[in-house]
Amino acid sequence: MRKPQGLEFPALRIVHGPSGPVDIAVCIADIREIAFADILNLLSKTELDRSFRHACDLQAEQTAKARGVLRLMLAQCTGEHPESFEIAEGGGRAPRLLSNPWQLHFNISHSHHHVVVAIGRTLLGVDIERIRANCEWEAIAAICFHPHENEHLRRAGEEARLDAFFEIWTRKEAYLKAKGTGMTEDLSAFSVVAPDEPVSPDDPVPILQFWSIQEFNAPCGYKAALASDRPHPAVGYCDLQLLFAAPYEPPAAAARAGALI
């Protein structure tokens, strides 16, 4: 099978990462910097209904604005209109493109005022978490972490232990989202403590794919991680302001323009 090629962003500068095509594009956004007026024309009727039905709900705002960012990123990769993408939901599966001739995968995560959107031609998952001490993290680690991960926490200094917990948690969740299983697996059955290395689950069921995880620069007070089935993916980071400012040209329009030259 032919290996999918990297992503191109013809009208958008990737501001951090490789200068050429990338395997995965990531956008980290503060939803307070995105006005609803800027995304209303991009969203589907279902997305709009959900937003207005829960207009005062932070999660609804996170979801709507993340979808707006996703649609703009998809438009940059494909040349299609942002509002043209049909996104299927439900059935116990992650949201996905209903029609996908580009072989694109995407994943979204949000926490408090920040969202992360990642797209690529590789299986992927992202997670972002706000660091907070009032979440009973020690009890969660005792139940959900692999012995290697709990040993990693013990070796961390007392002041660094909370950060270490969220580093592990975001890596675990990103990995499970990339696999498509979500939080249905036994979280204590695998370890993700080695930074930027392939995941090696202690799982009796063989893992047929080669998974890797990497952390990326999250806003102050947050931790974030990206998981992929590609060993060392080239990752580019999209600037939010450039994303909203960048033009896009549908393929049909581009073909017509070429015929007139």
C-alpha positions as CSV (number, residue, x, y, z in Angstrom):
1,M,0.0,0.0,0.0
2,R,1.3,3.4,-0.9
3,K,2.3,5.5,2.1
4,P,0.2,8.6,2.4
5,Q,2.0,11.8,1.6
6,G,2.5,14.7,4.0
7,L,0.1,17.5,4.5
8,E,0.5,20.7,2.6
9,F,-0.8,24.1,3.8
10,P,-0.5,26.2,0.7
11,A,-1.9,29.4,2.1
12,L,-0.8,29.0,5.7
13,R,2.6,29.3,7.2
14,I,3.5,26.5,9.7
15,V,5.1,28.7,12.4
16,H,6.8,26.0,14.5
17,G,8.2,22.8,13.0
18,P,9.3,21.6,9.6
19,S,9.3,24.1,6.7
20,G,8.1,21.5,4.3
21,P,5.2,19.0,4.4
22,V,4.2,17.7,7.8
23,D,2.8,14.4,9.0
24,I,0.7,16.1,11.6
25,A,-0.5,19.7,12.0
26,V,-1.5,20.9,15.5
27,C,-3.2,24.1,16.6
28,I,-3.4,25.1,20.2
29,A,-6.0,27.8,20.8
30,D,-7.3,29.9,23.7
31,I,-11.1,29.9,23.0
32,R,-11.3,33.4,24.5
33,E,-9.4,34.6,21.4
34,I,-12.0,33.1,19.0
35,A,-15.2,35.1,18.5
36,F,-18.4,33.2,17.8
37,A,-19.0,35.5,14.9
38,D,-15.9,34.2,13.2
39,I,-17.0,30.6,13.2
40,L,-20.8,30.7,12.8
41,N,-20.6,30.4,9.0
42,L,-18.2,27.5,9.2
43,L,-20.3,25.2,11.4
44,S,-22.9,22.6,10.4
45,K,-26.5,22.9,11.5
46,T,-26.0,20.2,14.2
47,E,-22.9,22.1,15.5
48,L,-24.8,25.4,15.6
49,D,-27.8,23.9,17.3
50,R,-25.6,22.3,20.0
51,S,-23.8,25.7,20.5
52,F,-27.0,27.7,20.9
53,R,-28.8,25.1,23.0
54,H,-26.0,25.3,25.5
55,A,-24.9,28.9,24.9
56,C,-23.7,29.4,28.5
57,D,-21.9,26.1,28.8
58,L,-18.1,26.1,28.7
59,Q,-17.9,22.6,27.1
60,A,-20.3,23.6,24.3
61,E,-18.2,26.7,23.6
62,Q,-15.0,24.6,23.6
63,T,-16.6,22.1,21.2
64,A,-18.0,24.7,18.8
65,K,-14.8,26.7,18.6
66,A,-12.6,23.6,18.2
67,R,-14.8,22.5,15.3
68,G,-14.3,25.9,13.7
69,V,-10.5,25.6,14.0
70,L,-10.7,22.0,12.7
71,R,-12.7,23.1,9.6
72,L,-10.3,25.8,8.8
73,M,-7.3,23.4,9.1
74,L,-9.1,20.9,6.9
75,A,-9.8,23.6,4.3
76,Q,-6.1,24.5,4.2
77,C,-5.1,20.9,3.5
78,T,-7.8,20.1,0.9
79,G,-8.8,23.4,-0.8
80,E,-12.4,22.7,0.1
81,H,-14.7,25.2,1.8
82,P,-14.5,24.9,5.6
83,E,-18.3,24.4,5.9
84,S,-18.4,21.6,3.3
85,F,-17.0,18.8,5.5
86,E,-19.6,16.3,6.9
87,I,-18.4,15.1,10.3
88,A,-20.0,11.8,11.5
89,E,-20.5,11.3,15.2
90,G,-21.9,8.6,17.4
91,G,-21.9,4.8,17.2
92,G,-19.3,4.6,19.9
93,R,-16.6,6.0,17.6
94,A,-14.7,9.3,17.6
95,P,-15.9,12.0,15.2
96,R,-14.6,11.4,11.7
97,L,-15.1,12.7,8.1
98,L,-18.0,11.1,6.4
99,S,-16.4,11.4,3.0
100,N,-12.6,11.2,3.2
101,P,-10.8,10.8,-0.1
102,W,-7.8,12.6,1.5
103,Q,-7.2,9.8,4.1
104,L,-7.2,12.4,6.9
105,H,-7.5,11.7,10.6
106,F,-8.2,14.3,13.2
107,N,-8.5,14.5,17.0
108,I,-9.6,17.2,19.4
109,S,-9.1,17.8,23.1
110,H,-10.1,20.7,25.4
111,S,-9.5,21.7,28.9
112,H,-10.8,24.9,30.5
113,H,-10.1,27.8,28.1
114,H,-7.8,25.9,25.7
115,V,-8.4,23.5,22.9
116,V,-6.0,21.4,20.8
117,V,-6.8,20.3,17.2
118,A,-4.6,17.8,15.3
119,I,-4.9,16.5,11.8
120,G,-2.8,14.1,9.8
121,R,-2.6,11.1,7.5
122,T,-1.7,8.9,10.4
123,L,-3.7,7.6,13.3
124,L,-3.4,10.1,16.0
125,G,-4.7,11.3,19.4
126,V,-4.2,14.4,21.4
127,D,-4.9,15.4,25.0
128,I,-4.5,18.7,26.9
129,E,-5.2,19.0,30.6
130,R,-5.1,22.0,33.0
131,I,-2.9,21.2,35.9
132,R,-4.9,21.2,39.1
133,A,-4.3,19.8,42.6
134,N,-7.9,19.3,43.6
135,C,-8.6,16.3,41.4
136,E,-7.6,13.4,43.8
137,W,-4.7,12.7,41.5
138,E,-2.9,10.5,43.9
139,A,-5.9,8.2,44.2
140,I,-6.3,8.2,40.4
141,A,-2.6,7.2,40.0
142,A,-2.9,4.4,42.5
143,I,-5.7,2.9,40.5
144,C,-5.0,3.8,36.9
145,F,-1.2,3.9,36.5
146,H,1.1,1.1,35.6
147,P,3.7,0.2,38.3
148,H,6.4,1.8,36.2
149,E,4.5,5.0,36.1
150,N,3.9,5.0,39.8
151,E,7.6,4.4,40.3
152,H,8.2,7.4,38.1
153,L,6.0,9.5,40.3
154,R,7.7,8.4,43.4
155,R,11.1,9.3,42.0
156,A,9.9,12.8,41.1
157,G,10.5,15.5,43.7
158,E,7.5,16.5,45.8
159,E,7.1,19.8,44.0
160,A,7.4,18.1,40.6
161,R,5.0,15.2,41.3
162,L,1.8,17.0,40.3
163,D,3.3,18.0,36.9
164,A,4.6,14.4,36.4
165,F,1.1,13.1,37.1
166,F,-0.4,15.2,34.3
167,E,2.4,14.4,31.9
168,I,1.6,10.7,32.3
169,W,-2.1,11.2,32.2
170,T,-2.1,13.2,28.9
171,R,0.2,10.7,27.3
172,K,-2.0,7.8,28.3
173,E,-5.2,9.5,27.1
174,A,-3.6,10.6,23.8
175,Y,-2.5,7.0,23.2
176,L,-5.9,5.5,23.8
177,K,-7.6,8.2,21.6
178,A,-5.2,7.4,18.8
179,K,-6.0,3.7,19.1
180,G,-9.7,4.5,19.0
181,T,-10.5,2.7,22.2
182,G,-10.8,5.7,24.5
183,M,-10.9,5.1,28.2
184,T,-12.4,1.6,27.9
185,E,-9.1,-0.1,28.4
186,D,-7.4,-1.0,31.6
187,L,-5.2,2.1,32.1
188,S,-2.9,0.3,34.5
189,A,-2.0,-2.3,31.9
190,F,0.5,-0.2,30.0
191,S,3.2,2.4,30.7
192,V,4.0,5.6,28.9
193,V,6.8,7.0,31.1
194,A,9.6,7.0,28.6
195,P,9.4,10.5,26.9
196,D,9.2,10.6,23.1
197,E,9.6,6.8,22.8
198,P,7.4,4.1,21.4
199,V,4.7,2.9,23.8
200,S,5.3,-0.6,25.1
201,P,2.1,-1.9,26.7
202,D,2.3,-4.9,29.1
203,D,-0.8,-6.3,27.4
204,P,-1.4,-10.0,26.5
205,V,-3.0,-8.9,23.2
206,P,-0.2,-8.1,20.7
207,I,-0.1,-4.5,19.6
208,L,0.4,-4.7,15.8
209,Q,1.2,-1.1,15.3
210,F,4.2,1.0,16.3
211,W,3.0,3.8,18.6
212,S,4.9,6.8,19.8
213,I,4.0,9.7,22.0
214,Q,5.5,13.1,22.3
215,E,4.8,16.1,24.5
216,F,4.5,19.5,23.1
217,N,4.6,23.0,24.4
218,A,1.3,23.7,26.2
219,P,0.3,27.1,27.6
220,C,1.4,27.8,31.2
221,G,-0.5,25.7,33.7
222,Y,-1.3,23.0,31.2
223,K,0.2,19.7,29.9
224,A,-0.4,18.3,26.5
225,A,0.6,15.2,24.5
226,L,0.3,13.8,21.0
227,A,0.2,10.1,20.1
228,S,0.7,8.6,16.6
229,D,1.3,5.3,14.9
230,R,4.2,6.8,13.0
231,P,7.6,6.5,14.8
232,H,8.9,10.0,14.4
233,P,6.2,12.2,12.8
234,A,7.0,15.6,11.5
235,V,4.8,17.9,13.4
236,G,4.0,21.5,12.5
237,Y,2.1,24.1,14.7
238,C,-0.4,26.4,13.1
239,D,-0.8,30.0,14.3
240,L,-4.4,30.7,15.2
241,Q,-4.5,34.3,13.8
242,L,-2.9,33.1,10.5
243,L,-5.4,30.3,10.3
244,F,-8.4,32.6,10.4
245,A,-6.7,35.1,8.1
246,A,-5.5,32.6,5.4
247,P,-7.5,32.4,2.2
248,Y,-8.5,29.1,0.6
249,E,-9.4,28.3,-3.0
250,P,-11.7,25.4,-3.9
251,P,-10.2,23.0,-6.4
252,A,-13.0,23.8,-9.0
253,A,-12.3,27.5,-8.8
254,A,-8.6,26.9,-9.1
255,A,-9.2,24.8,-12.2
256,R,-11.4,27.4,-13.8
257,A,-8.8,30.1,-13.1
258,G,-6.1,27.9,-14.7
259,A,-8.2,27.5,-17.8
260,L,-8.4,31.3,-18.2
261,I,-4.7,31.9,-18.1
